[in-house]
Structure formats: C-alpha cells, structure tokens
Amino acid sequence: MLYGRTRKRVVTITRSAVLGPQIIVEYQNLVKIKIIMLRLWNDQSV
C-alpha cells in the first residue's frame, strides 16, 4: 500500500518535471494572448 503510494508520487513528480517547463510556456502564451485580446478590446471600446 505504502509502496504503491510512493511510486505514484514519484511518477507524478517525474511527469511534472518533464511537463513543467512545457506547461509554463503554454501558460505564458495564454497570458500573452489574454493581454493582447484585452488591449484590442480596450482599443475598440475607447
């Protein structure tokens, strides 16, 4: 039971270690798109 739990945790850690940077990049891209869309929206409403 305990072994399975630690193994699961290790898998999660390795997965996040691999996907971590990718997720950060995707998140930054989403933030950029959001900022651009907000700017466009603000320009239109002015």
Secondary structure, DSSP 8 states (H G I E B T S, - for coil): -HHHHHHHHHHHHHHHHHHHHHHHHHHHHHHHHHHHHHHHHHHHH-
